Amino acid sequence: MSSCRVNPFLLLISLFLQTVSGCLVVREKDPNPNIQNCNCNVKLFNQEDIRNNEGGRYLGDLQVWDPIVESKQDCWLAITCKPVPGVSSFFTVMFRSNGPPIYINRVVSNQSTFVEQPRSIGNLKCNEHNGEHQWFFHDALIQDFSLACVADSYSCDCPRILSDGRTGFESRNPSVTNQCDFFKGTCMQNTEIPFLHTTNTNPVNSGAGAGALGSEFDDLRCVKTGDEFSWYFANLKLQDVSMHCGTNTAVFGEETYLTCGVFQVINKLEDLKWYHQVGAYSTAQVGISSWTPAFEFEITCEDGFKPVVFSENNPPIEIPDSVPTIKCTYNPMANYLMVWIANGIRLITPAGACMKL
Ligand SMILES: *[C@@H]1O[C@H](CO)[C@@H](O)[C@H](O)[C@H]1NC(C)=O
């Protein structure tokens, strides 16, 4: 190595710049995302990107930073959000341009609430589509797939959630004292489940089902918008939140064996609730529905009518022929919670109908 006599000063500079010289080989930092031979794009969103994202804009005032994204084979993503100075509670969030965000992981006080990171997204695939590679979530095309770590720093700034007197609050980790949404709701009767009652939505079901163990509300977060702090359940904004124990029969007038909660069937225009009555569908013709909600089902309609899914947190979704199946499936954040999904979109208090415009 006699040819490699380097001026120590230059060596220092070289080390500092982490460049590769003939004698000193310093490994370049891995790129991020490092998805190797996966052909689908992964973008990392910054705060500006979130503010410009139609479905994710409500998170635009929260602190955002990059997750570490790796893929070893078959586009199986391994996603890690690390704590940043001053923020020990946060979410890993998937954004897209054709729908609201999907929450992938939750960390409270530096601890993942479900399994340890890195996290992967179940039911996510990179498929060829019209000559390009595209991401699909539950078989639905995800446009402009993007990821970000988003802080959950304001949970104690939202109004306190009150109990109806029969509903218990149990901390999920008593050593966590700076997170006001990290609780279980419990009901004395184990046929009942805790619902979040609000003044602007139907009662919200956590997706945890009934039982003595109580319900965890991993989708509940306090979001800051300007000077305002508001509770959200996933992307649904809630006003004046309190917790009440009840049954689906008492709340929605129908029983359901599905942990996801009710999926109502709309047979006539009068069945449409106030939050369904948007756009052209509020006056459309309603066809005969002969389908029944199940863990996986399709809405089949008579000729001339199209399946449409209404929900409290989205505009009406026309169910495409390419992705007809509606599912009650695992919440990507934690599989002790269940969610309704149609066309890759999470639904809160859904209802389905056959409609003709
Ligand atoms: C979380 O981790 C960060 C970085 O490792 C550390 O600075 C912070 O003190 C931790 N916070 C808690 C609440 O443990």
The ligand as an SDF file (V2000), in Angstrom:
LIG
                    3D

 14 14  0  0  0  0  0  0  0  0999 V2000
  -37.9560    8.2380   22.8210 C   0  0  0  0  0  0  0  0  0  0  0  0
  -36.7740    8.0270   22.0640 O   0  0  0  0  0  0  0  0  0  0  0  0
  -36.0260    9.2260   21.8350 C   0  0  0  0  0  0  0  0  0  0  0  0
  -34.9070    8.8810   20.8780 C   0  0  0  0  0  0  0  0  0  0  0  0
  -34.3290    7.6570   21.1600 O   0  0  0  0  0  0  0  0  0  0  0  0
  -35.5460    9.7910   23.1760 C   0  0  0  0  0  0  0  0  0  0  0  0
  -34.8190   10.9860   22.9680 O   0  0  0  0  0  0  0  0  0  0  0  0
  -36.7540   10.0650   24.0610 C   0  0  0  0  0  0  0  0  0  0  0  0
  -36.3510   10.4960   25.3310 O   0  0  0  0  0  0  0  0  0  0  0  0
  -37.6370    8.8190   24.1930 C   0  0  0  0  0  0  0  0  0  0  0  0
  -38.8740    9.2160   24.8580 N   0  0  0  0  0  0  0  0  0  0  0  0
  -39.5060    8.4650   25.7580 C   0  0  0  0  0  0  0  0  0  0  0  0
  -40.7780    9.0230   26.3090 C   0  0  0  0  0  0  0  0  0  0  0  0
  -39.0770    7.3610   26.1320 O   0  0  0  0  0  0  0  0  0  0  0  0
  1  2  1  0
  1 10  1  0
  2  3  1  0
  3  4  1  0
  3  6  1  0
  4  5  1  0
  6  7  1  0
  6  8  1  0
  8  9  1  0
  8 10  1  0
 10 11  1  0
 11 12  1  0
 12 13  1  0
 12 14  2  0
M  END
$$$$
